Each structure stands twice: as C-alpha cells, then as structure tokens.
Amino acid sequence: MDVSGLPGFYAIAGADPDRLAVIDADGSRTTYGELLARVHQVSHGLRARGLTDGDVVAGVLPNGLDAIVMLMATGQIGLYYVPVNWHLTEAEVAYILDDCDARLVVAGEARTVPGAETGTDRLAEGRPVTAPEGRAAGAVMWYTSGTTGFPKGVQRPLPGAEPESVVPLYAWFLGEVLDLRPGDGVHLVTSPMYHSAPCAHTQFALHLGHTVVIAPRFEPVAVLELIDRHRVTNAMMVPTMFHRMLRLPAEVRQRYDVSSLQQVIHTAAACPVAVKQAMMDWWGPVLYEYYGSTESAIAFAVKPHDWLARPGTVGRPAPTFEAKILDAAGEEAPAGEPGLVHVKSSLGTFEYRKDRAKTAASMRGEWYAPGDIGYLDEDGYLFLCDRRTDLIVSGGVNIYPAEIEAALLEHPAVADVAVIGVPDEEWGHNVVALVEPAEGVTPGPELTAELLGHCGPRLARFKHPKVIEYRERLPRTPTGKLSRSAVRQAYLDAR
C-alpha cells in the first residue's frame, strides 16, 4: 500500500495493519497493526494511572518493542517521555527520575528500578485496542550527557494538537535535509534509543511507514549482515562505527551486499575526512551528515555530493535555522575566521527543566550556543574546529584536538585516540595523545616514532603531540562521544 499521503504512524497502522513495523533484536516481528494495538492499550493504561497532559513518564529500557511502545503511546496522549540510560548507576538513574518528576517509570527485566513497572504488560492488560479519546501529541524530553555538572532535561512546549497535525512538518524537514521519504524503507537501529538521535530516528522511521530493524548491539560484521539480509535503506550511525567497519579485512567486507543503502546518517561526533571518504568509496555517496545537539536539534546538514565538493564541512543551516559565528569580543566573525557557533530557529525554543539560570546562560537573546568553535566559508558552509572546552592553548596558539585525532586515526595502527592539553609551566599546555592501538599492534617507542613521523606531512610542527601514551580502551559512549574532560581529569589524577 502507498502510505506517502498518510500523516504518520497512527494513520499508517490503521490503514495498512499488515505492514511490517519492527524486527526486534531476537528476530521477532511485529506488524503496524499489532504495534498500534499495543500502543493504544498502553495509552489507556497510562490514563488509568491518572496521568494527564504535561505529566512525565520515564523508561529505563533496552532497545526493543517496549521502548518503541512507550515512545509512541506517550506520543499520542500529551505526555513527556524521558528515556533513561539503563547502564547508569542506581544513584544516577534516581537523580534523573527525581529531577524530571516522573509520575511513572517502566523498566526492563534486566534492570531493577525501585517502584518501576517491569515492561508494558501490566499497563496494557485488559485495556482497549482502540484509540484513546482526546489524543494530543506528546514530546520526548532527553537528558543531556552532563559532561559538566549534572545532566538536565531539554524540555520543549507541547504542541497542543493531535500527533497527525505535527507529522507533516517532520516529513517535510526530513525530506529536505536527508532525502528520507514515506514509503517502503527499512531503518536500522545501531545505537541505544535512550540517546536522542537513535530515538528520534526510530520514531521518524515509523512516521514514514518504514520497517525498523533493531541490531542487538553494534558489531561490524553483524551490522553488515543485517543490512544485507533485510535490504536496509537507511540507518543512523556514528563515526566510530565507520572506523571499526573499515578495519575489517577486504574479503570480509566484500561478502555483504550493501547496495540497498540510500541514506546513512551520521552525527554526534566529528568524522575525520579520511574515514568518511573511505566509507563513501565503499558504500557510494550515501552518507548524510548533520550537526546539532539535543537542545538545537538538526541545525546544519550536508548531503553526500555537497560534502564531496567541500570535504570536512558539516553543512549549511537546515531549513528554519539561521547561524552566525561570534568572536571572543562577541562580534560577528568574517568568513573563514573561527569563533563560537550560534544558531536560532523559527521552530521554537527549549528550556532546561527546572533550571532557568542554565537556560539563560546558554542563550544570547534568541541565539543558542552549542559550545563549538567553527567557521563559515564564503558560501555559508560550516566547518567545525572543536569544542570550546577542549581547546588547547600552547605558546599562545590555539590548537584543536579533533584535528590531531583525525590525523592519527589515519594510521592503521591506531584504533582510537584522545588528544588533551596538559598544563605546562613554560608553554601553558602541552599536547598529549592517548592512543588505543589496533588489535595485534604492540605499543612502544617504535610505534611512537612511527606515529610522530606520520604527523609530519599532515600537521604543523606545533600541533604534534609532545607525549604519546597508550591505553587498552578509551571511554566512548555508544553514540561515539568522547569526554575529553573526563579523560584529561583521569590523566591528571594518575600523574
């Protein structure tokens, strides 16, 4: 059935109940009709517990059907839904549940949370499979990663209208930015849905009528096998996944047919130019990139051919967005001059839940600063340098760790790397590279000399690491983010 004219998941499921909605990590299959029936039951169950418009429900759930049901059930009865990282400690989970004022919590069987429902069975039991009355769009309230201080919920006003009324805007935006269209697509989930991008793309996929395939976890060969078997058309990934897949032997990569891929969207962390180019050499021009944050959403985006024409860019402002670069004095920087990135959108604003001071501190009037340093070229394409908090100043010169990391990642002996600035009495800071060697590589003086030699033609001398040390594993989140502040503090504590 052609679903291109239907406004989102709830309408598609009603009109085409036999359409395949979800292939779970265990291989089980759920149709749109079956998913909608469960979503309606859980919506009724939530209402029966006394939850009303604007209340908060939290889910401490692994990727799977329950996580999707909670997302879509809260999304049609005017509730805020807070996905919580189920890997967090008991105290960290308790902080988020208290801060968001969760009226009800649903947890997975593998994770005990005091007072929480286990799964969605009890909420759904005995409830009608028909749509609840007074339907209204809800919203997801994601908690930021909290690299500095405690995480905060990013809260947006509820639309106050039926969910079908907001879907056309989603569909238009995704079509403009990522060439995603309603129809018979297949979306692959590769990352935990408690993170904003994987969660949002799962929801978008269902509103477009796509089938959602859930990978049990990211493993390079397993993901390639899923792409081949299910003829995946679109996926959301992060650069560390590309790096790991490129490490596979050529004969392994050639076993899998990835020709079905049309859009592989990446975000969350900077992608080295060499890594992205190698992926496009392998998969073709299917890599779409966007830059934003939980607060700003998709602020910049670039399609494959535009990136190939300007390697390294994260794109131009997305529809409804404006951008400017401000220098240290707060003045707008000319093209090519780095400064702090600021964005604003006509789609509305956000606030940090219960923290007006933090909200105000992140804004400059209507403009929001994600905290990144970058510059716009003459045509308005943004090139990022690094996070403001990660900038290294050595001998009075600004050095961007991401640039050094990208150069080192081109060496086949490097599986991962974090570059940090370490205090030095003479220079202010020294550049230190913490390297995770590739499998089978022995770290030592010979490798250090080889890596420094590798930097020679790629980086100016003042950017070369003064020190290279080796680590068994660097701490990255499942979305590929590396907290350099945490790595730096651990390094300093060890000294």
N, C-alpha and C positions, 0 to 999 in steps of 0.2 A: 504493500500500500504506500502511496505517495503521502508523506507526512509534512512536506515542505510548507503547507499552508496552515498547519495546526500550531497553536501557541503553547508549546511546551509539553512537558512530561505528562501532566494530568490529562490533558486533552488527547495526546497521542495514545496513552494507555487505554482510554475509554473507547477510542475509535479503532485501535489495532491491538487488541489484548494478546494476540498470539505472537507479536513481535518479541524477539529475544532481547531482554533487558540486561541481564547480568550473568556472566560466567565467573563464579567465585573461585577463590584460590584452590579449593578442593575439587574443582571441576563441576560442581553442581550448577544447574541452570535455572534461571527464573525469568518468566515472561513479563512483559509490561503489565499485563492484566493481573498476574499473581502479585507483582510488586505493588501495584496500585491498591489492591485489596488489603494487603498488609499495612500499607501506609495509611489507608482510611481507618483501619482498626486501631492502629496506634494513635492516630489523631483523636479518635473518640476516647481512647483510654487516657490520654493526657488531659482532655477536657474533663473527664470524670474525676480526675485527681484535683480538680479545682484550678487548673492553670488557665489564665486568661491573657488577652493581648498584652504584650510587653514583658511577660514573665520570662524567666531564664531556665532552660533545661541544659544539662551538661551530659556529654557522652564520653566515657573513658573506655573507648572501644578500638579493637584492632580493625584493620581493613576487612570488610566483609559485608554481608547483607544487612546485618543490624545497623551498622554505621550508615549505610545508604538509607535505610528505612527511617532512622531518626532525622537525617538531613531533610528528607522530603516530607515527613509528617509535620515537623515543626515549621517547615516552609510554607504550609498552607493554612495554618491556624494562628498566625500573628505572634509567634514566639521567637525569642532569641535562642539560638543553639550554639553552645560552646563545646567544640571538640577538644578534648584534653589528651595530651601525650601520655599514653599508658605506661611508658618507660620511666616516667618521673618517680621520684621517691614519694612516700606517703605524705610527708610534710609539704612537698611541692604541689602535689595534687590538692591537698587540703587548702593550701593558700589560694589557688585559683578558684576552687569551689566556693570558698568564703567570699573572695573578692567579687565574684560575679553574681552572688546571691542566688545560687542555683536552687530552684524550688524542688527539682527532681533530678536524680543522677541515674544514668544507665551505664553499667559496666559489663565488660566481657567476663567469661568464665575464668580466664587465666589471671584476672586481676581483681583482688578483693578491695572494695572501697566501702567503708562503714556507711550503712544506711542506703546503699545504692540498690537499684533493681539489677538483677542479672539477666541481661538480654532483654528482648522486647516481648517475650511470650506472655508474661502476666499482663502487660499493658494491652495486648491485643485480644486476650482471651475473652470470648463471648461478645465481642464488640461488632457492630455492623460493618459490612464491607462497602457500604455506600458512603458518599461524600458527606462530611460534616457540614452543618449549616454555618452561615456567617463566615465563610472562608476569607482569609486575608493573608497576604504574603508575609512571611517571617524573614529573618535575617540571620546570617552566621556571624557570631562575634568571636573572632580569633584572638588569642592572646599572643602578643609579640614574644620573640625569643628571649628577651630580657638579658642581652649581653652586658648591659649596665643596669644594676638595680633589679628590682622585682618586675616580672612581666606584667603588662597591662592589657586589658581588653580593648580592642578597637571597635567602637560602637557607632553604628550609623542609624539615622532615624528610620523607623519602619514606614514602608510606602503607604499603608492605609488603604490598599486596594487588593483585589483578587490577584493571585500569583500570575494568572494568564495575562494580566494587563502589563506586567513588567518584562515578560519574556521577549516580546518583540524588540525591545531595546537591547537586551543581551544578544539576541540573534544578529541584529544589525551590527553591533560593535564587534562581535567575534568574526563576522564575515568580512568586515572592513580590515581588521587587524591581522587575522590569522587565516583567512580564507576558509574557515570552518562553516559548513552549510548543513541545514536539516536534511535528513535522509538516512541512507543505509550505512553509515560509517561504523567503524569499530574502534573504540578508545581503549588504550592500555594504561592501567594504573600501575605505576612502578614505585611510588613513594607513599609513605604513611599519610592517610587522609586527615590526620589531626593537624597537618600543615596546610596553610591557606591555599597555595596553588593546586596541589593534588586534589584537595577537597572541592575547590571551585570548579576545576576541570571535570570532575566526576559529575557534579550537578549540571554543568553546561552540556555534557555529553547526553545526559538523559533528556534534557530540554530540547536537544536537537534530534532525538529519536535514535541515537546511536546505541550500539551494544557496548557495555562496559566489561572489559576483561581485567580481572584482578590478579596481578602477579603475587605469589606468596611472599616474596622478598626480591630485592634486586640481586640477581646473579647474571652475569653477562650471557652465558650460554642459554640459561633458562628463558631469559627475555627474548633472545633471538628465536628460540624455538616457538614461543607464544606468538610472536609476530608472524612467523611462517605458518603455523598451524591455523590461526584464526584470521589470517589476512588482515591484520591490524592496519587501519588507515591513519590513525593519529594517536599521539602519545605526548605526555609531559615528562621531560627528563631534566637532569641537571648535568653540568659539565664533568663532574667526577665519574658519572656513568659512561660518558663518551670515552673518557681516558681509559677506563677499565676495559671497555669493549675493544678499543684499539690495541690493547695489549694481547688480545687473543691471537694465536698463530693464524696465518693467512688461510691455511687449509680448513681450520675450524670455522672461520668467518664465511668461507665460501660454501659451506654446507647448507646455509639458510637463505631462503628467498625472502628478501625484504622489499621487493618491488611494489608491494601493496601500499607502502607508506606514502602519504601525501603531505602530512604536516607532523613534524616532530618539534614540539615547542620546548624551548629551554629558557630557564630563568633562575633566580635565587643566588647565583654566584657568577663571577666573571668567567668567561670561557676564553682560554688562550686562543689566539688566531690560528696557530698551527693545528690545534686539536679540532677546531671547528672546520677548518679547511679539509683535514684528513677525513672527517665524518662525511662531508659533502662529496669528497672523491669516492667514498664507499657507497653512500646511500643516495647520492644525487642531490639536487637543490631542493631539499625538503625541510631544512632547518629554519624554523621561525623563532625569533628571539624577542622577548620583551623585558623591559626594565621597569621596576616599580617597587612597591612594598605593601605590606598588609594595610598600611594607612592610605597610601595613594592609589592602590590597585595598579592597573596597567597604564603607566604614564607615557612610556616610549615603546615603540615596536619597530622591527625591521624584518622584511621578507627576504627570502634567500637571495634573489638576484640583486637586490639593493645592497645587501651585505657584501656579496662578492665584488661589487663595484667599489665598496668602501670598507675593506676588511677591518674589523675591530669596533665598528660602530654598534651601538645598541638601538639606533634608530632615531626617528623623528617623533615629536609629540603625537600621541594617539588622538583619535577624534575626541573632541570636547576638552582637550588638555592644552594648556599653554606652559611654556618653560622659559626660564631665564637663569643666567649664571651670575652670581654676585661675588665680587672680590672681597678681600679682608676688610675693606672700608665700607662694605655694603653697597657699593656702586656696581652697576651692570657691567660685566666684563665684555670686551670686544671678542669677535670670533677668533678662536684659536687660543684664547687665554684661559687657563684653568681657574676655577672658582667653585663655590658651593652651589650645587644644583637646587633650584626651587621650581615647584610645579603647582598649578592650580587647575581645577576642573569645574565646569558648569554642572556636573552631575551631583554636586553636593559635597558636604564636608563630613568629618568624623570627629569623635572626641574619645579620649581615653576614659574609660569608665571610672568614675569617682576620683578623677584626678584632673581638675581644671587647670592647675598650675602646669602640669606636664603638657597638656594640650596647648596652652598658650605659649609655652617655651618652644614648641616645635613649629610654631607658625610665625609668619611675618605678614600680618594682615590676612589676606586671603591665600597667601602663598605658603606651601608646606615644604620644609627642607628634609629630605630623607637622610641627610648626613653624608652624602657622597661628594667627592670632588671630581669635576669633569669639565669639558669644554664643548662648545658648539662650533661646528665648522661653518663655512660661508653659506651652506645650503640648509643649515639648521639641524644637521645630524649630530647626535650626542656621542662623545667618546668619554668613557669613564677613566679616571686615573686611579682612585682608591677611596676607601673610607676616610673621612676626616680624622677619625680617632686612630687610624693606623698609619697615618703619615709619619715618615721618618725624616727628621731634620738633622743632617750631618754636615758639619762645617758651614752651616748657614744655607745649605742647599736642600730643597725638597726632594725626597726620594719616595717613590711609590712602590710598596712591597709587591703589589699584584704584577707589576711589570717584570720584576726579578723572578717571581714564581713562574710566570709564563715562560720565560727563557729556560729556566732549569727543567720545567716539565717536558721540554722538547727532547731532553736527553733520555735515551732508552733505559738507563739505569735508575731513573727516578720514578717511583710510583706516586709519591705525593710530596708536597713541600710547603712549609710555612716560613715566611720571612718576617722577622721582627726587628725592631730597633731596641738596642740595649744601651743604657746610659754609659757615657764615656766622658771623663773629665776634660779631655782635650777637644774632642770633636762634637760633643753634645750627645750624639748617639752613634753607635756602630751598627752596621748591617750584619745580622746573624741569620743564617739559613738552617732550618731544621729539616732534614731530608729523611723521607721514608724510602729506603731502597726497594727497587723492584724485586720480585721473587727470584731467588737464586743469585742475587748480587751481594758480594761481600763488601761491607763498608770498610774504609781505611784510608791511609794517606794517598794511595794511588788513585782511588776514586775521587778524593777531594781535589787533587791536582787536575784530574780529567774534567771535573765539573767547572773548576775555575777557568780552565782553558776553553771550555765550551762557552762560557760567558763572554770571552774576549771579543769575538766579532759581533756579538748581539747586544752588549750593554756598554755604556760608557764606563770608564775605569772607576769613577767614584761610586758607581752603583754596585760594584762587585761585593759579594759578602766578605767581610773581614774574617768571619768564622763560619765553618760548616760543621754541623754536628748531625748525628744520625739517631733516628727513633724507629722503634718497631712499628708503631702505629700513631698517626696523628688524629686528634679528635674532631671528626666532622659529623654534622647532623645528617640524617637521612636525606635532607634536601641539598646536601653538598656544602653547607655553610661551615666555615672555619672561624672560630672565635679567636682571632689573633690576640685579643686582650687576655683571654684565659691562658693561651699558650705562652704569652710573654710573662704573665704572672708566675706560672709554673716554672718557667726557666729561671726567673729571678729568685724564686723561693729555693730552687735547687742549688743556686750559687751561694 
